[in-house]
Amino acid sequence: TAAMREQSFDLVKAETVDLMVPANCEIVLEGKVLPHHREPEGPYGEYPGYYGPVLDFPVVEFQHATHRKDPIYAYTYMGIPPTESHVLFQVGNEAGFLRKLRNGTAPTVVDVHCPPDAHTVIVSLKKSYEEQAKHVMYELFTSRLVKTVIVVDEDVDPRNYEQVFWALANRFHADEDIVTGPGACTIGPSAQKYDSKHAIKMGMDATEPLTGYPAISRPRPEMMDKVRARWGELMTPKTSKMRAKR
């Protein structure tokens, strides 16, 4: 939060522990983590939309609390999407995956989209060699938050599902463009088929070959600009009635 606001937090000394805490935060809970002490926690609703298992977690023993006048307790609901958590995950993951790919196997990545409810990453890529889409998939398989990867060409908007499905329908060949990653770490109940931590991941290459594909049939950009410029004029009720009379 401080980085997003481009300013630092004011800090004050805590009341009962030797730590500094934000001076303007809503609530401060002071205590200690009990070493070598675990207690069962859960089940709670989790990000995939299902209840998670009961797990042993460290225990915190609180001894003091301070707060602002009329403090706000911030909370996000976790469960079947969409929730606030899914939106937050989407924003953070898109930025993280974009940086990861551009610094790794795919400096020519155009955009990355993570549908907030699908454990899926859709990558728009300007391919520089034929196998690059598959290398992108393998790199993203290393994230436990990713289960499916779809790679499309630079002319496809990964946030426009009509364009993505068009690319899958016309550029994807199921016999050679599917990549699977067995034994990959993931989350969600689908992993329970194996050992609750690992599952099969899948990638789909919906990119054109670098050579040998037919040209795309679409209006010239200047023609689309002319239509957009006159769209309001052409689609007014008065104009529509005049066209109907003709």
Summary of the structure (lengths in Angstrom):
residues: 246
radius of gyration: 25.3
end to end distance: 60.7
largest distance: 84.3
contacts: 601
relative contact order: 0.09
helix: 29%
strand: 28%
